Every structure is written in structure tokens, then in C-alpha cells.
Amino acid sequence: MGRRYIRYNYRITFKTKRAFQLESEVHPLNWRQLGGCFSMAKYTIDQKLEAISMYKSGKGSTTICHQLGISQEATILRWKYLYETSGIDGLQRSNKLPSYTSSFKMEVITWLVKNGASFPVTARHFDIPNEGTVWQWKRRYDVHGFDGLADRRKRVSNMSKDNKKLRRNDDQKKLDSDDKIKQLERD
């Protein structure tokens, strides 16, 4: 049996007293509550394609945001760019974060400074999905230099058998010394 989608109807009123009816078919797991209001956690590919087609048909990004319940106008423009450059594959959410080498990050920052380009232009030039990534690299480079560009994600290393034995021996020695101290205190 396929997933069931529920139709939600919300009436939204803005400070300008302008109200409109928002209708959307969304699975309940996609909604989360933030401070008394509901916001969208993730958008489906169908919603992204609908927003892109509305934008291409001439509707403004603000209107589309209000109609589809999208929080930021820049989101629609980013979807449009990803769709134009990578097709539907660009709109799919990836669970794995890309990893970049320090030398590649340095190359990106060098190109950014040399050409005087903006962060979005640099991200597009090097096929980096989010311009915020380039901004973070630049900021880290300005503060820490080349060492700041190293990947800080750590892998959990398995403890080798020798290290486990050493750790057990250290723990046993500590227990033995604690027992000796207690025995001396009793005497």
C-alpha cells in the first residue's frame, strides 16, 4: 500500500491584513513545529518542480513562496539554478556531504580573490552546490590560513587489541593503588 497524503488547509494573515488560503498535500512527517507555527523541514521533488515551473511561467518568487509555503525566496532561485545545471538530479537531496581537499579549497579561494568574483559566481564556476560553503572556506582561510582549510570531520577509529590491553592494565593498576591507599588509611 502506498503512502497516504493528507490535505492541509491553513489560513495565513500578514501584518498588512492580507490573507490567503494555503492548500498543500504533504505527508505529516515533513512538517515540524517551531514556536507555535509549522514550517517545512524538507521539500519534495514535486514541490520543487512546481515552484520552478511557476517561476518560469512568470510568477514572482515572493508569490510562489506564499502559495507553496516556502520560507525564503532565494530557495526558489537556487532550485531553478540546480535544475538548469544538473536537471532533476540536482534537486534530489543527498544524504552524503561532499568532501573537498585542502588544495581544492585553496584553488577556489585563489580564483575568488584573483577574479574578484562573488561567492555565488565562484560556487557556480567550481560546481559547488552552496555558495555558503565557499564563504566558510574564505572565512577560515582569513582567520587560520591554509591550516584552516583542512577537513575537520573525524573518523571514529577502532581501538586496537593492544590499546585495549594497555587500557585494562592501567585501570587494574589504578584499582590496585586505590586498594593499597585504603588499606594504609585503615592501618
N, C-alpha and C positions, 0 to 999 in steps of 0.2 A: 504494500500500500504506500502510495506517495505521501509526501509531506502536505499537510493542510496549511493553508494560509488564511489568516483572519483579516477581514477588512476593518481598519481602524478609522474612525472619524474624529477629527479634532477641530475645534474652533479656536482660531488664534486671533488675538486682538493686539494691535500695536499701540504705541503711545499716541499715534496720530488718529486713533479711533477708527482706523480702517481695519476691517475684519474680513476674513475669507475662510472658506471651508477646506480643510486638507483631508484628502482621502488617499489612503495608501494600503496596498496589500503587502504586508510584511509579516514574517514569522516572528513570534514573540521573543525568541532568543536574540534577535537583532536589536532589541531596544533595551536601554538601561536607564535608570532613574538618576538624575543629578540634581540635587537641591530642589525637589518638588516638581521638576519638569522632566520630560522624557527626551532623550536625544538618541541619534542613530549611532551605534557602535561601528557597524560596517555596512557598506552598501553592496548590493548585488550587482552583477554584471548587467542585468536587465535595467536596473535603475540608472547605472552609468550610461548605458547606450541611449536610454530615453532622454537623459539630460543633454547628451551630445547632440542628438537629433533635434531637440527643441532649440538648442543654441544655434545650430546650423540653419534652422528654419527662420531665424531672425528674432527670436525672443531674447530678451536681455538676461544676463546671468543673475541679477537680483530677483527678477520674476521667477526664474526657474528655481532658485533657492527657496523662495517662499512656497512655490507649488509642490516641490518634492521634499521639503523639509531638510535641505542641505544647509549646514551651518555657515560655510564660507563660500564666497563667490570664486575665490581662487581655485577651489577644489574642482569646479567645472572646467576651468581653463586648463588645469593640469590633466584632467581626464581627456580633454579634447586633444591636447598635445600628445599624450601617450597613445591614444587611439590612432592619430595620424602617423606617428613614427613607428609604432610596433603592432598596430592592429588590435584585435581582441586580446592577444597575449599580453599586451601592455597594461590592460585593465584588470587582469587577474591578479589577485593578491597572493604574493609569495610568502611562504612561511619561513624561508631561509633568507637571512640577511646576506647581502653580498659582502665579500671581504676584498679589500684592496691593499696592495703592498705599499710600504712607505715610499718607495721610489716613484710609484704611480701617483701617489698623493702629492709628492714634491713636483712632479711634472705638471700636474693640474694647477697647483699654486703658481708655479713659474709662468705658465701660459696665461693665467688670470692677471698677474701683475704686468707681464710684458705687453699684453694687448690691451690692458685697461678695461677688460670686459667685466660685465656684471656677473653675479653668481648664477642666475638662470641661464645666461648665454654660455657660460663655462660648463655648466652641467649638461646642457644640450650638446655641446661640442664633444664632450667625452662620454656621452650616453650614460650619465649618472641620473637615476630616476628622480632624485630630490635635490633641489638647489641648496637646501639646508645642510646637506652633507658637506658640500664644498665650503660653506660658511664656517662650519665647525672645524674643518681641516685648517682653514686660513687662520682662525682664531687660535687654535692650538699651536700652529707654527709661529705666530706672532708672540705667544707667551713662552713656549718651551723650546722653540727651534725645531730642528729635524727630529729630535728625540720625541717630541710631542706627537709626531705622526705615526708612531708605532702602534700596532693593533693591541688594544688593552684587554681584549677578550681573552680570558684564560681558559685553558682546558683543564679539567679535573684529572689529575694524574693518579693512577692506581698505585697504591703503596706496595713496594716490592716485599718479598718474604723476609729479606734481610732487615729491612727497616721495621717490619712488624716485630721481629725477634728483638731488635735493639730497643724498641719502644716497650715491649713486655719486660725486658730486663731492667730498664730504667724504672718502670713502675714498681717492679718487685724490690729493687734496691731502695726506692723511696719508702715502701711499706716496711721493709726491714729496719731502716733507720728510724722511722716513726715508732716502731715497736721498741727499739732499744732506748729511745728517749723516754717513752712512757715507763719502761722498766726502771730506768735510772731515777725518774721522778718518784716512783713508788718507794725506792730504797732510801 
